[in-house]
Amino acid sequence: MRLAVLASGRGSNLQAILDAIATGALEARVVGVFSDKPTAPALQRVPEPLRWSRKAKDYADRGAFGTELADAVAASQPDWVVCAGYMRILGDAFVQRFRGRILNIHPSLLPKYRGLHTHARALAASDAEHGASVHFVIPELDAGAVIAYAPVPVLTDDTAESLAARVLQVEHPLLLAVLQMTAAGRIDEQSGRAIVDGQPLFTPLRLEFATT
Ligand code: GAR
């Protein structure tokens, strides 16, 4: 399974993918890491020939950046595109080009808290449970079919930072679990619905992982 990974920042989810490949836990190859932030530490996690980055603000509009990004991703001939901490909205053209083959990991229990500041919003709402979701990417932000999610408890003394750190602990095994199913050919998207083992998912898979 050839993976193109889009990342804007630290790249711990990318590292989890690379580690799983290195140990043989995931049968895949990262064929490119693509970023809208040339200084993103995520880029440093792969050899130079696999890195692509451009400053989005150097482009006239979202479409122009999206087209160049899509061309670069397509040139790497990926089977799947994985957004792992990619913080820029993918334009319609990009999504249509890879539709049904783009996954995103998002730090909330979707459909709650699409967009930014998910941890602070879960705290503000006094949620007892928070977590992360892996979903198909569609043009509408964080609105595609959810394949699987992993919950974490919200503790009384949590800050947005402590909660984010706990969520990150489940993000890595959650993303890996979905990618293992993807590599095994078990994941698909049809008519906007996630398909697992040939069956439409009416409820996303709930995967539980221990946190400290
Ligand atoms: C992760 O928490 C990921 O879920 C989130 O950014 C972080 C990236 O961490 N993604 C989004 O908020 C996407 N809207 P990482 O760079 O260490 O993988």
Boltz pocket constraint, residues with backbone or C-beta under 6 A from the ligand:
constraints:
  - pocket:
      binder: B
      contacts: [[A, 7], [A, 8], [A, 9], [A, 10], [A, 11], [A, 12], [A, 13], [A, 14], [A, 42], [A, 84], [A, 85], [A, 86], [A, 87], [A, 105], [A, 106], [A, 107], [A, 115], [A, 132], [A, 168], [A, 171]]
      max_distance: 6.0
